[in-house]
């Protein structure tokens, strides 16, 4: 799958039934040696659609369970989410 095909998809946490963001508003963490995506870095604070300064959530790529036509489904426990400041 190409990166351009991922852009614009909603990121949804299946455990919390919560929308975390849209993949165009997130950063990707990429392994420089292999070129593989290792994690999504999602801004955790939004205000009227604008990103505010605040924490970011790092979600390892291994916790992505399904990539559909409209969304990306994550299955991750709260203690496995790493907050970045």
Secondary structure, 3 states (H helix, E strand, C coil): CCHHHHCCCEEEECCCCEEEEECCCEEEEECCCCCCEEEEEEECCEECCEECCCCEEEEEHHHEEEECCCEEEECCCHHHCEEEC
